Amino acid sequence: MLRNGLEPWHLLIVAIVIIVLFGSKKLPEAARGLGKSMRILKSEAKAMKDDDSAGDTVR
């Protein structure tokens, strides 16, 4: 009965529900904000990794 967790039509239904709930005007703003926050997260994670490796070589 349940072969895979998600099939393509499941994703289509989820996309339609998201568009109906948030509207087409808010989606680009939300995607832009998500992209910006992902870039910040990536740069902060890289900075933490660089700090850890710099701290290891000093000791």
TORKOL-4160 file (C-alpha; in steps of 0.2 Angstrom, whole numbers, padded with zeros to 4 digits, m for minus):
59
<pt num="1" X="0000" Y="0000" Z="0000"/>
<pt num="2" X="0013" Y="0013" Z="0005"/>
<pt num="3" X="0028" Y="0010" Z="m0006"/>
<pt num="4" X="0037" Y="0027" Z="m0004"/>
<pt num="5" X="0035" Y="0041" Z="0009"/>
<pt num="6" X="0032" Y="0055" Z="m0004"/>
<pt num="7" X="0027" Y="0053" Z="m0022"/>
<pt num="8" X="0027" Y="0067" Z="m0034"/>
<pt num="9" X="0008" Y="0071" Z="m0033"/>
<pt num="10" X="0011" Y="0073" Z="m0014"/>
<pt num="11" X="0023" Y="0087" Z="m0017"/>
<pt num="12" X="0012" Y="0095" Z="m0029"/>
<pt num="13" X="m0002" Y="0095" Z="m0016"/>
<pt num="14" X="0009" Y="0103" Z="m0003"/>
<pt num="15" X="0015" Y="0116" Z="m0015"/>
<pt num="16" X="m0003" Y="0121" Z="m0020"/>
<pt num="17" X="m0007" Y="0122" Z="m0001"/>
<pt num="18" X="0008" Y="0133" Z="0002"/>
<pt num="19" X="0003" Y="0145" Z="m0012"/>
<pt num="20" X="m0015" Y="0146" Z="m0006"/>
<pt num="21" X="m0010" Y="0149" Z="0012"/>
<pt num="22" X="0004" Y="0162" Z="0009"/>
<pt num="23" X="m0001" Y="0169" Z="m0007"/>
<pt num="24" X="0010" Y="0172" Z="m0023"/>
<pt num="25" X="0016" Y="0189" Z="m0017"/>
<pt num="26" X="0024" Y="0183" Z="m0001"/>
<pt num="27" X="0033" Y="0168" Z="m0007"/>
<pt num="28" X="0047" Y="0177" Z="m0016"/>
<pt num="29" X="0050" Y="0188" Z="0000"/>
<pt num="30" X="0050" Y="0172" Z="0010"/>
<pt num="31" X="0062" Y="0163" Z="m0002"/>
<pt num="32" X="0073" Y="0179" Z="m0002"/>
<pt num="33" X="0074" Y="0179" Z="0017"/>
<pt num="34" X="0077" Y="0161" Z="0018"/>
<pt num="35" X="0092" Y="0162" Z="0006"/>
<pt num="36" X="0099" Y="0177" Z="0016"/>
<pt num="37" X="0098" Y="0167" Z="0032"/>
<pt num="38" X="0106" Y="0152" Z="0024"/>
<pt num="39" X="0120" Y="0162" Z="0018"/>
<pt num="40" X="0123" Y="0170" Z="0036"/>
<pt num="41" X="0122" Y="0152" Z="0044"/>
<pt num="42" X="0135" Y="0146" Z="0031"/>
<pt num="43" X="0147" Y="0160" Z="0034"/>
<pt num="44" X="0145" Y="0159" Z="0053"/>
<pt num="45" X="0148" Y="0140" Z="0053"/>
<pt num="46" X="0163" Y="0142" Z="0042"/>
<pt num="47" X="0170" Y="0156" Z="0054"/>
<pt num="48" X="0167" Y="0144" Z="0069"/>
<pt num="49" X="0176" Y="0130" Z="0060"/>
<pt num="50" X="0191" Y="0142" Z="0056"/>
<pt num="51" X="0192" Y="0148" Z="0074"/>
<pt num="52" X="0192" Y="0130" Z="0080"/>
<pt num="53" X="0206" Y="0125" Z="0068"/>
<pt num="54" X="0216" Y="0141" Z="0072"/>
<pt num="55" X="0214" Y="0138" Z="0090"/>
<pt num="56" X="0221" Y="0120" Z="0088"/>
<pt num="57" X="0237" Y="0125" Z="0080"/>
<pt num="58" X="0241" Y="0139" Z="0093"/>
<pt num="59" X="0241" Y="0127" Z="0107"/>
